[in-house]
Amino acid sequence: MFNPGRLTLARLRAGFSKSELAARAGISARTVSNYEAGKQQPGDDVLADLARVLAFPVAFFVQDTAPQITRADREGISFRARSKITQAQEDTAVATTKLAGMMLSWLEQHLELPKIDLPDLSAHASDPETAAAIIRQAWGFGEAPIPDLLAAVERHGVRVFSLAMDTLAVDAFSVWHEGVPMIFLNRKKTAERCRFDLAHELGHLLLHTNTPPQGREIEKEADAFAASLLLPRRAMMAERIGSGILHMLLPIKQRWGVSAAALNYRLHKLGLVSEWMYRNNCIELAKIGRDREPQATLKFEESRLWRKAFAALQEAGYTRRQVADAMQLTLSRLNEMSFGLQAVVNDNPAITASQTTPPMLKILK
């Protein structure tokens, strides 16, 4: 039976209004409204057209369950610049969290994922630097640069997804979804900025577990947490900054894996770079461009969890098509949410569905 809730979910994920979907599928907007309200059911040909336009398999629309999108879902998501986000972009982000939850539900039936191990640091929301110091100590970072923040975050139970949205207005967001911490990263930016986004969203998950992660002060707290986590105070005090001119900061920013802008700002806040030099550095960075980085050699951190998950599924006999079909997603949808690592699972025509049994595997570190 056709599930109208799944049509709504797929349409929101695609970022289409009912009128846009209708035009692309060659039907009327009223018909789309009737489908989503459960007043009509599409025929096989129309359903195939809807599936093609929305980039979901037909099987997605005939499942029993359909996650509901509630007001609490919207309020629980951290958007850094909410005022710049359109309703369609917000709908897409909310629908993405629902799809991610469905993916995780299937994975957890077959794999033992890392246990959620995040402390509640909401008591330190007004003191993000202390919160960052607690995490550095608990996760064994000490005062050294963090070599792979994404791996550390995944190791402590955060599920990190890639965010395939053609906009920089939604650069990243996080949410506690049914008790599971999730972070979504948009890689349409530099690796340095993406890493800071990851630290920023981790700050939301730790500091704002009991508060809707919205508002200017909330964003400042998450920014301060990210800066303190990636560039700890005592370590910065020990750096040889000299006058703080930009070219003197580049080796430091390379070593700590941050953008030159983030380092310049952090050193200024710590009183290690003068107001005049800080502004001069900002001018020089503006000439380079926000989407470029001086001496950009940092590579995007890779999700080890997704790579291990897909490799384990391959070892158990799953092909790429079987993984996607089991999750009721197209190969492209699955790939866009898993950093492109779904390609790790190789198609093997010698393996049939009847040969595949659900594996029980462990992915702990």
Secondary structure as a PSIPRED ss2 file (coil, helix, strand):
# PSIPRED VFORMAT (PSIPRED V4.0)

   1 M C   1.000  0.000  0.000
   2 F C   1.000  0.000  0.000
   3 N C   1.000  0.000  0.000
   4 P H   0.000  1.000  0.000
   5 G H   0.000  1.000  0.000
   6 R H   0.000  1.000  0.000
   7 L H   0.000  1.000  0.000
   8 T H   0.000  1.000  0.000
   9 L H   0.000  1.000  0.000
  10 A H   0.000  1.000  0.000
  11 R H   0.000  1.000  0.000
  12 L H   0.000  1.000  0.000
  13 R H   0.000  1.000  0.000
  14 A H   0.000  1.000  0.000
  15 G C   1.000  0.000  0.000
  16 F C   1.000  0.000  0.000
  17 S C   1.000  0.000  0.000
  18 K H   0.000  1.000  0.000
  19 S H   0.000  1.000  0.000
  20 E H   0.000  1.000  0.000
  21 L H   0.000  1.000  0.000
  22 A H   0.000  1.000  0.000
  23 A H   0.000  1.000  0.000
  24 R H   0.000  1.000  0.000
  25 A H   0.000  1.000  0.000
  26 G C   1.000  0.000  0.000
  27 I C   1.000  0.000  0.000
  28 S C   1.000  0.000  0.000
  29 A H   0.000  1.000  0.000
  30 R H   0.000  1.000  0.000
  31 T H   0.000  1.000  0.000
  32 V H   0.000  1.000  0.000
  33 S H   0.000  1.000  0.000
  34 N H   0.000  1.000  0.000
  35 Y H   0.000  1.000  0.000
  36 E H   0.000  1.000  0.000
  37 A H   0.000  1.000  0.000
  38 G C   1.000  0.000  0.000
  39 K C   1.000  0.000  0.000
  40 Q C   1.000  0.000  0.000
  41 Q C   1.000  0.000  0.000
  42 P C   1.000  0.000  0.000
  43 G C   1.000  0.000  0.000
  44 D H   0.000  1.000  0.000
  45 D H   0.000  1.000  0.000
  46 V H   0.000  1.000  0.000
  47 L H   0.000  1.000  0.000
  48 A H   0.000  1.000  0.000
  49 D H   0.000  1.000  0.000
  50 L H   0.000  1.000  0.000
  51 A H   0.000  1.000  0.000
  52 R H   0.000  1.000  0.000
  53 V H   0.000  1.000  0.000
  54 L H   0.000  1.000  0.000
  55 A C   1.000  0.000  0.000
  56 F C   1.000  0.000  0.000
  57 P C   1.000  0.000  0.000
  58 V H   0.000  1.000  0.000
  59 A H   0.000  1.000  0.000
  60 F H   0.000  1.000  0.000
  61 F H   0.000  1.000  0.000
  62 V H   0.000  1.000  0.000
  63 Q C   1.000  0.000  0.000
  64 D C   1.000  0.000  0.000
  65 T C   1.000  0.000  0.000
  66 A C   1.000  0.000  0.000
  67 P C   1.000  0.000  0.000
  68 Q C   1.000  0.000  0.000
  69 I C   1.000  0.000  0.000
  70 T C   1.000  0.000  0.000
  71 R H   0.000  1.000  0.000
  72 A H   0.000  1.000  0.000
  73 D H   0.000  1.000  0.000
  74 R H   0.000  1.000  0.000
  75 E H   0.000  1.000  0.000
  76 G C   1.000  0.000  0.000
  77 I C   1.000  0.000  0.000
  78 S C   1.000  0.000  0.000
  79 F C   1.000  0.000  0.000
  80 R C   1.000  0.000  0.000
  81 A C   1.000  0.000  0.000
  82 R H   0.000  1.000  0.000
  83 S H   0.000  1.000  0.000
  84 K H   0.000  1.000  0.000
  85 I C   1.000  0.000  0.000
  86 T C   1.000  0.000  0.000
  87 Q H   0.000  1.000  0.000
  88 A H   0.000  1.000  0.000
  89 Q H   0.000  1.000  0.000
  90 E H   0.000  1.000  0.000
  91 D H   0.000  1.000  0.000
  92 T H   0.000  1.000  0.000
  93 A H   0.000  1.000  0.000
  94 V H   0.000  1.000  0.000
  95 A H   0.000  1.000  0.000
  96 T H   0.000  1.000  0.000
  97 T H   0.000  1.000  0.000
  98 K H   0.000  1.000  0.000
  99 L H   0.000  1.000  0.000
 100 A H   0.000  1.000  0.000
 101 G H   0.000  1.000  0.000
 102 M H   0.000  1.000  0.000
 103 M H   0.000  1.000  0.000
 104 L H   0.000  1.000  0.000
 105 S H   0.000  1.000  0.000
 106 W H   0.000  1.000  0.000
 107 L H   0.000  1.000  0.000
 108 E H   0.000  1.000  0.000
 109 Q H   0.000  1.000  0.000
 110 H H   0.000  1.000  0.000
 111 L E   0.000  0.000  1.000
 112 E E   0.000  0.000  1.000
 113 L C   1.000  0.000  0.000
 114 P C   1.000  0.000  0.000
 115 K C   1.000  0.000  0.000
 116 I C   1.000  0.000  0.000
 117 D C   1.000  0.000  0.000
 118 L C   1.000  0.000  0.000
 119 P C   1.000  0.000  0.000
 120 D C   1.000  0.000  0.000
 121 L C   1.000  0.000  0.000
 122 S H   0.000  1.000  0.000
 123 A H   0.000  1.000  0.000
 124 H H   0.000  1.000  0.000
 125 A C   1.000  0.000  0.000
 126 S C   1.000  0.000  0.000
 127 D C   1.000  0.000  0.000
 128 P H   0.000  1.000  0.000
 129 E H   0.000  1.000  0.000
 130 T H   0.000  1.000  0.000
 131 A H   0.000  1.000  0.000
 132 A H   0.000  1.000  0.000
 133 A H   0.000  1.000  0.000
 134 I H   0.000  1.000  0.000
 135 I H   0.000  1.000  0.000
 136 R H   0.000  1.000  0.000
 137 Q H   0.000  1.000  0.000
 138 A H   0.000  1.000  0.000
 139 W C   1.000  0.000  0.000
 140 G C   1.000  0.000  0.000
 141 F C   1.000  0.000  0.000
 142 G C   1.000  0.000  0.000
 143 E C   1.000  0.000  0.000
 144 A C   1.000  0.000  0.000
 145 P C   1.000  0.000  0.000
 146 I C   1.000  0.000  0.000
 147 P C   1.000  0.000  0.000
 148 D C   1.000  0.000  0.000
 149 L H   0.000  1.000  0.000
 150 L H   0.000  1.000  0.000
 151 A H   0.000  1.000  0.000
 152 A H   0.000  1.000  0.000
 153 V H   0.000  1.000  0.000
 154 E H   0.000  1.000  0.000
 155 R H   0.000  1.000  0.000
 156 H C   1.000  0.000  0.000
 157 G C   1.000  0.000  0.000
 158 V C   1.000  0.000  0.000
 159 R E   0.000  0.000  1.000
 160 V E   0.000  0.000  1.000
 161 F E   0.000  0.000  1.000
 162 S E   0.000  0.000  1.000
 163 L C   1.000  0.000  0.000
 164 A C   1.000  0.000  0.000
 165 M C   1.000  0.000  0.000
 166 D C   1.000  0.000  0.000
 167 T C   1.000  0.000  0.000
 168 L C   1.000  0.000  0.000
 169 A C   1.000  0.000  0.000
 170 V C   1.000  0.000  0.000
 171 D C   1.000  0.000  0.000
 172 A E   0.000  0.000  1.000
 173 F E   0.000  0.000  1.000
 174 S E   0.000  0.000  1.000
 175 V E   0.000  0.000  1.000
 176 W E   0.000  0.000  1.000
 177 H E   0.000  0.000  1.000
 178 E C   1.000  0.000  0.000
 179 G C   1.000  0.000  0.000
 180 V E   0.000  0.000  1.000
 181 P E   0.000  0.000  1.000
 182 M E   0.000  0.000  1.000
 183 I E   0.000  0.000  1.000
 184 F E   0.000  0.000  1.000
 185 L E   0.000  0.000  1.000
 186 N C   1.000  0.000  0.000
 187 R C   1.000  0.000  0.000
 188 K C   1.000  0.000  0.000
 189 K C   1.000  0.000  0.000
 190 T C   1.000  0.000  0.000
 191 A H   0.000  1.000  0.000
 192 E H   0.000  1.000  0.000
 193 R H   0.000  1.000  0.000
 194 C H   0.000  1.000  0.000
 195 R H   0.000  1.000  0.000
 196 F H   0.000  1.000  0.000
 197 D H   0.000  1.000  0.000
 198 L H   0.000  1.000  0.000
 199 A H   0.000  1.000  0.000
 200 H H   0.000  1.000  0.000
 201 E H   0.000  1.000  0.000
 202 L H   0.000  1.000  0.000
 203 G H   0.000  1.000  0.000
 204 H H   0.000  1.000  0.000
 205 L H   0.000  1.000  0.000
 206 L H   0.000  1.000  0.000
 207 L H   0.000  1.000  0.000
 208 H C   1.000  0.000  0.000
 209 T C   1.000  0.000  0.000
 210 N C   1.000  0.000  0.000
 211 T C   1.000  0.000  0.000
 212 P C   1.000  0.000  0.000
 213 P C   1.000  0.000  0.000
 214 Q C   1.000  0.000  0.000
 215 G C   1.000  0.000  0.000
 216 R H   0.000  1.000  0.000
 217 E H   0.000  1.000  0.000
 218 I H   0.000  1.000  0.000
 219 E H   0.000  1.000  0.000
 220 K H   0.000  1.000  0.000
 221 E H   0.000  1.000  0.000
 222 A H   0.000  1.000  0.000
 223 D H   0.000  1.000  0.000
 224 A H   0.000  1.000  0.000
 225 F H   0.000  1.000  0.000
 226 A H   0.000  1.000  0.000
 227 A H   0.000  1.000  0.000
 228 S H   0.000  1.000  0.000
 229 L H   0.000  1.000  0.000
 230 L H   0.000  1.000  0.000
 231 L C   1.000  0.000  0.000
 232 P C   1.000  0.000  0.000
 233 R H   0.000  1.000  0.000
 234 R H   0.000  1.000  0.000
 235 A H   0.000  1.000  0.000
 236 M H   0.000  1.000  0.000
 237 M H   0.000  1.000  0.000
 238 A C   1.000  0.000  0.000
 239 E C   1.000  0.000  0.000
 240 R C   1.000  0.000  0.000
 241 I C   1.000  0.000  0.000
 242 G C   1.000  0.000  0.000
 243 S C   1.000  0.000  0.000
 244 G C   1.000  0.000  0.000
 245 I C   1.000  0.000  0.000
 246 L H   0.000  1.000  0.000
 247 H H   0.000  1.000  0.000
 248 M H   0.000  1.000  0.000
 249 L H   0.000  1.000  0.000
 250 L H   0.000  1.000  0.000
 251 P H   0.000  1.000  0.000
 252 I H   0.000  1.000  0.000
 253 K H   0.000  1.000  0.000
 254 Q H   0.000  1.000  0.000
 255 R H   0.000  1.000  0.000
 256 W H   0.000  1.000  0.000
 257 G C   1.000  0.000  0.000
 258 V C   1.000  0.000  0.000
 259 S C   1.000  0.000  0.000
 260 A H   0.000  1.000  0.000
 261 A H   0.000  1.000  0.000
 262 A H   0.000  1.000  0.000
 263 L H   0.000  1.000  0.000
 264 N H   0.000  1.000  0.000
 265 Y H   0.000  1.000  0.000
 266 R H   0.000  1.000  0.000
 267 L H   0.000  1.000  0.000
 268 H H   0.000  1.000  0.000
 269 K H   0.000  1.000  0.000
 270 L C   1.000  0.000  0.000
 271 G C   1.000  0.000  0.000
 272 L C   1.000  0.000  0.000
 273 V C   1.000  0.000  0.000
 274 S C   1.000  0.000  0.000
 275 E H   0.000  1.000  0.000
 276 W H   0.000  1.000  0.000
 277 M H   0.000  1.000  0.000
 278 Y H   0.000  1.000  0.000
 279 R H   0.000  1.000  0.000
 280 N H   0.000  1.000  0.000
 281 N H   0.000  1.000  0.000
 282 C H   0.000  1.000  0.000
 283 I H   0.000  1.000  0.000
 284 E H   0.000  1.000  0.000
 285 L H   0.000  1.000  0.000
 286 A H   0.000  1.000  0.000
 287 K H   0.000  1.000  0.000
 288 I H   0.000  1.000  0.000
 289 G C   1.000  0.000  0.000
 290 R C   1.000  0.000  0.000
 291 D C   1.000  0.000  0.000
 292 R C   1.000  0.000  0.000
 293 E C   1.000  0.000  0.000
 294 P C   1.000  0.000  0.000
 295 Q C   1.000  0.000  0.000
 296 A C   1.000  0.000  0.000
 297 T C   1.000  0.000  0.000
 298 L C   1.000  0.000  0.000
 299 K C   1.000  0.000  0.000
 300 F C   1.000  0.000  0.000
 301 E C   1.000  0.000  0.000
 302 E C   1.000  0.000  0.000
 303 S C   1.000  0.000  0.000
 304 R H   0.000  1.000  0.000
 305 L H   0.000  1.000  0.000
 306 W H   0.000  1.000  0.000
 307 R H   0.000  1.000  0.000
 308 K H   0.000  1.000  0.000
 309 A H   0.000  1.000  0.000
 310 F H   0.000  1.000  0.000
 311 A H   0.000  1.000  0.000
 312 A H   0.000  1.000  0.000
 313 L H   0.000  1.000  0.000
 314 Q H   0.000  1.000  0.000
 315 E H   0.000  1.000  0.000
 316 A C   1.000  0.000  0.000
 317 G C   1.000  0.000  0.000
 318 Y C   1.000  0.000  0.000
 319 T C   1.000  0.000  0.000
 320 R H   0.000  1.000  0.000
 321 R H   0.000  1.000  0.000
 322 Q H   0.000  1.000  0.000
 323 V H   0.000  1.000  0.000
 324 A H   0.000  1.000  0.000
 325 D H   0.000  1.000  0.000
 326 A H   0.000  1.000  0.000
 327 M C   1.000  0.000  0.000
 328 Q C   1.000  0.000  0.000
 329 L C   1.000  0.000  0.000
 330 T C   1.000  0.000  0.000
 331 L H   0.000  1.000  0.000
 332 S H   0.000  1.000  0.000
 333 R H   0.000  1.000  0.000
 334 L H   0.000  1.000  0.000
 335 N H   0.000  1.000  0.000
 336 E H   0.000  1.000  0.000
 337 M H   0.000  1.000  0.000
 338 S C   1.000  0.000  0.000
 339 F C   1.000  0.000  0.000
 340 G C   1.000  0.000  0.000
 341 L H   0.000  1.000  0.000
 342 Q H   0.000  1.000  0.000
 343 A H   0.000  1.000  0.000
 344 V H   0.000  1.000  0.000
 345 V C   1.000  0.000  0.000
 346 N C   1.000  0.000  0.000
 347 D C   1.000  0.000  0.000
 348 N C   1.000  0.000  0.000
 349 P C   1.000  0.000  0.000
 350 A C   1.000  0.000  0.000
 351 I C   1.000  0.000  0.000
 352 T C   1.000  0.000  0.000
 353 A H   0.000  1.000  0.000
 354 S H   0.000  1.000  0.000
 355 Q H   0.000  1.000  0.000
 356 T C   1.000  0.000  0.000
 357 T C   1.000  0.000  0.000
 358 P C   1.000  0.000  0.000
 359 P C   1.000  0.000  0.000
 360 M C   1.000  0.000  0.000
 361 L E   0.000  0.000  1.000
 362 K E   0.000  0.000  1.000
 363 I C   1.000  0.000  0.000
 364 L C   1.000  0.000  0.000
 365 K C   1.000  0.000  0.000
